[in-house]
Amino acid sequence: MWLAALVACTVPAVDETAAETDIPVDLEWAPPAVRDRSYVRVMNHIWDRYGPDSGRGLDVAIPPENPLALVEAFPTGGNTGYADLLLPGTYDLAATDVDGTVVQLVEGVTVAPGVVATIELYGVAAAPVTLGHAVLLDDRAMPPAGDFRLRLFNGATGTAVLDVVDGTDPIASSLVYGHASDAIVLAMGDFAFDVDVATPAPQKALDGVPDARCSGSITADDFIDGRSRVVHGTFAPGAGPLPGVGAILAYVDGDYPDDPAAQEPIVLPCVALP
């Protein structure tokens, strides 16, 4: 049963983006018994072993020993729909390989009613291991008409820090690997972000010169009528001799399904700049 709210995680070095704990605007219609629930989604950004072939996806179970996985064959880039996940309490979550080997363990997730949250699983499972997870509280406040709210997460393995700008307007500054930016409000339509990438090995510092440009479009057609126009974007790693960013995988707020089957992101490609 999916029920209640995610408010804390005891894992160190996890970024938690604060969110309002008021009832989400798109649940105000609901009776109190529904409004008191929390809604949680899980994102699979473990890049190296789990491609788009659903036969190679993760199984995600809460608790880890649960024989009935919450999500099965969960592909890289996949995003479960929001669902009322857990009764109040503290839980562990396990992402396992198809042979049952635990790839990623999220421990000490405490739930209480009234919050909407995202669990990010990210990194590389093969040596050198860079696996991590982040528990992010989601800001569900409705942006002004014609706008959407965007939060970016640095899941680009091999990067250390990202600076993201729209023209001269900062979108995210010093966005550390494994962390999320604050949410900003942007106009719907076409856009292009320039990204300055810092890497630890080979060492490259932020220098104010864009290394990649990410572009795409987010329009009203991408959202469900009556739902908050909120987008979570995760930077995926790029190819090439230097670590970089290959795309932003953008997730809009979907419906609140009983079945947490994987949903595909909007892919906003990033192209290396000379």
N, C-alpha and C positions, 0 to 999 in steps of 0.2 A: 504494500500500500504506500502510495506517495503522499505524505502529509506533514505539515509544519514548516519550520523556518531555519535557515542556516545563519548563525551569527558569529561563530568563532572557529578557529582552527589552531591547534597547539603546535603545528609543525613550524620549525624555525625558518627564517628567511623567506617567508611567504608574504607577498604584498596583499593587503586587504584594502580595497578602495571603498571608502565610507559611502553609505547610501542612506537616504531617508528611510526610517522605519515605519512611516505612515502607510496606510493601506494604498496599494498601487492604484493609480487613477482608473485603470481599466477593470478593477474589481469592486469599485464603489457601488455598483448595482447589486452586488451579491448580498445574501443574508449573512448575519454574523458568523454562522457556522462555517461558511465558505471564506469569508474575509480573514478569519483567524488562521488560515493555512499559510504555509510558505511554499514557494515554487522554486525548484532547483533544476538546473540542466548541467550536463557534462559535455566537455569538448575534448576530442582526441587529437592532440598535436604531437604525438610521438612519431617522428618522421621516418626513421630508417628501416623499419621492418614491416610496416603496415600501410601498403599502398591502397589504391582505390578498389582493388579486388576484394569484394566482401568476404571471400573465403579466407583472407589473411587478416581479418580484423581482430580487435580485442573483444573479450567478454568483460563486462563490468558488473560486479556483484556487490550488494550491500546486505548483510555483512560479507566479508571475504569468503566465508565457508558456505554461503548460500548456494545450493545446487541449481537454483533458478536465477540465471543472470538477469540483471536489470536491463542490460543491452547486450545482444549477441552479435558477433561479426561486425564490430563497430569500426568503421574504416577511418584512416587518417583523414583529418579535415571534417569528420563527422561531428554533429552537434545534436544531442537529444533535444526533443521538445521540452519546454518547461512542464513539470508535473509535480503534484503534491507528493513529496518523496518519503518523508519519515515522520513518525510520531515524535513528540519532544523527547530528547535524550541525547546521548553521545554515541557516535557510530564510527566504524571503519569502512573504507571502500577499497576494493581491489580491482585492478585491471589485469587480466590474465591472458596469456597466449592461448592459442587454440589447443595446446597440449596441457593446459592447466597451470603452467608456470606463472607465478606472480611477476608481472613486469613493473607495476607501479602500485604502491600501497599508500593510501591517504588515511591517516589515523587521527582520532580525536576530534571529529567533526561534531560540534555541539549544535543542537537545533532548538529553536523556540519559535512560537507562532509570529507571523506577520512580516516576513522578509522574503525578498526574491534574490537568488544567488546563482553564480556560475562557478563550476569547478573546472579549471584548466589542467589537463594532463599534457605535458610538453617535454621535448628534448629528444635525445638519442639513446637507445637502449644498449647498443654495442659500445665496446671500449673505444675511446674514453667516454664513459657514461656521463651524460649531462641531464639525466632525467630530473624533473621537478614537477611540482604542482602548485597551483595558486587557488585560493578560495576568495572570490570577489563578490562583494555585495553590489547589487545592481540598482542604479538610480532609475526609477521608472517614471519620473515626472515627465509629463507631456510637454514637448517643446512647442514653440509658437507655430502657427499655421505656415506651411510651406517649408518648415525646417525639420531636421532630424538631429538626434543626440548621438554623438560618436565617442566611444572609448577604444583606445588602441592598446594591444598587448604585445610585448616583444617576445615572440617565440622563435625568432630566427637564430637557430643554433650557430655558434661561431662568432656571433656579434657580442659586444660588451655593452654598448650604449648607442642609442639612435636619437638623432635630432630630426624632427619632421616639421616641415613648413609648407604653407600654402601661399606661394608668392613670397611675401615678406611676413605673413602672419604665422606665428608659431602654433603648431598643432600639438606637438609633444616635445618637451625638452629633456635631454639626458634620460631617455627612457631605457632603463637598465633591463638586461636580459632576465626574463622571468617575472617582470613586473608590468603593471598596467598604468596607463596615463589617467589623468583626470578626464572626465567627460566634457566635451565641448559641443556647442550647437552650431550646425552648418546648414546652409541652404540646400535643398534637394536639387538634383540635376548632375551635370558633368563636373568633374573636379580632377585636379592633379596635385599630388603631394611630392615634394622633393625630400630625399632622405640622405642625411649625412651619417655615415656608419663608422663607428669605432670598434676595433677588434683587438683581442689580447694576443693572439698568435696567428699569423705574423702581426706584430704590434702596429696598429694604426690609430691615431688619435682623431677626435673630431677636429676638423679644420675649417668649417664653415663653407666647404665646397661640396655640393650634392654629389653623392655616389650613385644614386638611383632615382628614378621618377616612377611613382605609382599612380595609375590613373584609372578612371572608371566612372560609373554613374550609379547613384542611388536615387530612385524616384518614388513617387507615391504608389506606383504599381507594386513595389517590393514589400509593402506593408499591408496588414490585414486591417480593414476598416474597424475603428474603435479601439485598436490596440495602440500602445505607446510606440511612437516612431523612434526607437532606440536601436542602435547598431553597435555590436561588439566586433572589432576588427583585430585579427591576429596576424602578425608578420610571420610569413613562412621563409625558411632559408632559401638562398639563391644558389645557383651553380656557378662554377668558375674558379679561377686560381685563388681568389680572395673570398672570405666569407662575406655574405651580403644578404639582401632581401630579394626574394623571388616573386612575392605576391602578398597582398593583404587578403585574407579570407574573412569575408564580412558576413556576420550573422544578424539577421533582423529578428525582432521578437515575433515568434509565431503564435499559434493558438496554444491552449493549455490541454494537451491531449491526455487520455488515459493510457495510451500506448506510447512509451518514450522512444520510438524508433528513430534511427539516425536521420537527420535532415542535412541537405547539402548547403554549403555556403555560396555566397556570391563571390566569384574570383575576380579580384582587381589586380591585374598584372603589374609587376615592377620591372623596369628595363634599366640596365646599367648605363650610366652616363660616361662619356669619354673623359 
